[in-house]
Structures are given as structure tokens and as C-alpha cells.
């Protein structure tokens, strides 16, 4: 036996849906004039990654590999190196000598950001990364590093072969 359809609830649901439609039709159209004006983003927008620095200008990444381990697309490649007295890049024992993200594979899931214990990697608001040349979509550490904060000194780096004659 078929269930009896409640006509009143069906009509009410249709009227409610049409009310939303008509309300949107009568609201003004919002146009963004990009690129003449800067694009506006929600705060939670996941754009191109940024490797953060601390207030002293040191890199926050300590090469713990948690971001790469949590990446479902396997698009993060890291090579670690040890900090020394002459070469101090980060606050930890190690730093990321090489840090690459392959945007050909990245799905912008945010797992790398969530996994980072030092908040070294974040999503920025960069969205203009499209390219016809896939080799330009592999971003290196230098491409992603945040600028050194005002008043902070750049990390002192001496060449590895200095003093060896």
C-alpha cells in the first residue's frame, strides 16, 4: 500500500525553496574587478604554501618530516641538514636544506599544516600558480620562504668550504 503524500508539506517546501530563489534574484550582483583591484579571500582559503620564520628571522622548519609523512599526495620532498655554530638556519638541531612541494600533485588538503609541530608551514593566499609548463609547479624552499621580519637579522651563513685551503 502506498503512503499518502502530505500535499501541504510538499507545497510548503516548494514555496520555501522558491522564496530563497526569489530573494537571491532581487539582491544586487557583486562583481570583483580582479586584477584591477586585489582579490578578496575568506580567512580559511588554502592557497600556495608559505614557510614561516620566527620573530628573529630564523626558519621555523626543523626538518621533522611530519608534513611529508602526512601528505596523502606524496608531494613534499625534504632533505635535512644539521645546524652548526657557524651556520644556524633554524632554532632546532636541524633545518630543511631542501624543501620542495610539487603542485602538480598537491591537493591542498591542509594535512601538512595540521601536522607541523612548529607552525612552520601554512597556507597563504597565493592563487596565481597555474602554468602550462609543469616544471614551474615544483616550488622550492626559496620560493615559499616568508620574508625576514622588519628589524630581524638574516641568519649568518658561512660557506661550507670556508677556511679549507
C-alpha positions as CSV (number, residue, x, y, z in Angstrom):
1,X,0.0,0.0,0.0
2,X,1.4,3.4,-1.0
3,X,1.9,6.1,1.6
4,X,-0.4,9.0,1.4
5,X,1.6,12.1,0.4
6,X,1.2,15.2,2.6
7,X,0.4,17.8,0.0
8,X,0.6,20.7,2.4
9,X,4.2,19.9,3.5
10,X,5.3,19.4,-0.2
11,X,3.8,22.8,-1.2
12,X,5.4,24.5,1.9
13,X,8.8,23.0,0.9
14,X,8.5,24.2,-2.7
15,X,7.4,27.7,-1.5
16,X,10.3,27.9,0.9
17,X,12.8,27.0,-1.9
18,X,11.3,29.4,-4.3
19,X,11.4,32.1,-1.6
20,X,15.2,31.6,-1.3
21,X,15.5,31.8,-5.1
22,X,13.5,35.0,-5.5
23,X,15.4,36.6,-2.6
24,X,18.7,35.9,-4.3
25,X,17.3,37.2,-7.7
26,X,16.4,40.5,-6.1
27,X,19.7,41.1,-4.3
28,X,22.4,43.2,-6.0
29,X,25.0,41.5,-8.1
30,X,28.5,41.5,-6.6
31,X,31.3,42.0,-9.1
32,X,35.0,41.8,-8.3
33,X,37.3,43.8,-10.6
34,X,40.3,41.5,-10.5
35,X,43.1,42.1,-11.4
36,X,42.5,45.9,-11.2
37,X,41.5,45.5,-7.6
38,X,43.0,42.9,-5.2
39,X,41.1,39.7,-4.8
40,X,39.2,39.1,-1.6
41,X,39.6,35.8,0.2
42,X,38.0,34.1,3.2
43,X,40.4,33.7,6.0
44,X,40.4,29.9,5.7
45,X,41.3,29.9,2.0
46,X,44.0,27.4,1.2
47,X,46.4,28.9,-1.3
48,X,50.1,28.3,-2.0
49,X,52.2,27.3,1.0
50,X,54.4,29.6,3.0
51,X,57.3,28.6,5.1
52,X,57.3,30.8,8.1
53,X,60.1,32.5,10.0
54,X,60.2,33.3,13.7
55,X,60.5,36.9,15.1
56,X,64.3,36.7,14.8
57,X,64.2,35.8,11.1
58,X,65.1,32.1,11.7
59,X,63.3,29.5,9.8
60,X,60.7,27.7,11.8
61,X,61.1,24.4,10.0
62,X,63.2,21.9,12.0
63,X,63.1,19.2,9.3
64,X,61.0,16.7,11.3
65,X,59.4,15.3,8.1
66,X,55.9,15.1,9.7
67,X,54.4,17.2,6.9
68,X,55.8,14.9,4.2
69,X,54.7,11.8,6.2
70,X,51.1,13.1,6.4
71,X,50.8,14.2,2.8
72,X,48.4,11.9,1.0
73,X,49.6,13.1,-2.4
74,X,53.3,12.5,-1.5
75,X,54.2,15.9,-3.0
76,X,56.6,17.1,-0.3
77,X,60.3,16.4,-0.5
78,X,62.7,17.4,2.3
79,X,66.4,17.0,2.9
80,X,67.6,17.8,6.4
81,X,70.9,19.3,7.5
82,X,72.4,19.9,10.9
83,X,72.7,23.4,12.4
84,X,76.2,24.4,13.5
85,X,77.6,27.3,15.4
86,X,78.8,28.9,12.1
87,X,75.6,28.0,10.2
88,X,72.4,28.4,12.1
89,X,69.3,28.5,10.0
90,X,66.6,27.4,12.4
91,X,66.1,27.3,16.2
92,X,66.3,23.5,16.3
93,X,69.1,21.0,15.8
94,X,68.2,20.6,12.1
95,X,66.8,22.6,9.3
96,X,65.4,21.8,5.9
97,X,68.3,22.2,3.5
98,X,65.9,21.3,0.6
99,X,62.1,21.7,0.9
100,X,60.1,21.2,-2.3
101,X,56.4,21.0,-3.0
102,X,55.2,19.6,-6.3
103,X,52.0,21.5,-7.0
104,X,51.3,19.1,-9.9
105,X,50.3,16.6,-7.2
106,X,49.2,18.8,-4.2
107,X,45.5,18.6,-3.4
108,X,45.6,21.5,-0.8
109,X,44.2,19.2,1.9
110,X,46.0,21.0,4.7
111,X,47.3,17.9,6.4
112,X,50.9,19.2,6.2
113,X,49.8,22.4,8.0
114,X,48.0,20.4,10.7
115,X,50.9,18.0,11.2
116,X,53.6,20.7,11.7
117,X,54.6,21.0,15.4
118,X,56.3,24.3,14.9
119,X,53.7,26.0,12.6
120,X,56.5,26.3,10.0
121,X,54.2,25.6,7.0
122,X,51.0,27.4,6.4
123,X,48.6,28.1,3.6
124,X,49.0,31.6,2.2
125,X,46.5,33.4,-0.1
126,X,48.6,32.9,-3.3
127,X,46.3,31.5,-6.0
128,X,48.1,32.5,-9.3
129,X,50.1,29.4,-9.7
130,X,48.6,27.9,-12.8
131,X,51.0,27.2,-15.6
132,X,51.2,25.3,-18.9
133,X,54.8,24.2,-18.0
134,X,54.6,21.6,-15.2
135,X,58.2,22.1,-14.3
136,X,57.3,25.6,-12.9
137,X,54.9,24.0,-10.5
138,X,57.6,22.5,-8.4
139,X,58.2,25.1,-5.7
140,X,61.5,25.2,-3.8
141,X,62.1,26.5,-0.3
142,X,63.4,29.8,-1.6
143,X,60.0,30.3,-3.4
144,X,58.0,29.7,-0.3
145,X,60.0,31.3,2.5
146,X,58.3,34.2,4.2
147,X,60.3,37.5,4.1
148,X,62.6,38.3,7.1
149,X,60.6,40.4,9.6
150,X,61.5,44.1,9.9
151,X,64.3,44.6,12.4
152,X,65.5,41.0,12.4
153,X,68.9,40.0,11.0
154,X,69.2,37.4,8.3
155,X,70.7,34.1,9.5
156,X,74.6,34.2,9.3
157,X,75.7,31.6,6.8
158,X,79.3,30.9,6.0
159,X,80.2,28.7,3.1
160,X,80.9,25.1,3.9
161,X,84.3,25.2,2.3
162,X,85.4,28.4,4.2
163,X,88.8,28.0,5.9
164,X,89.7,24.9,3.9
165,X,92.7,25.6,1.6
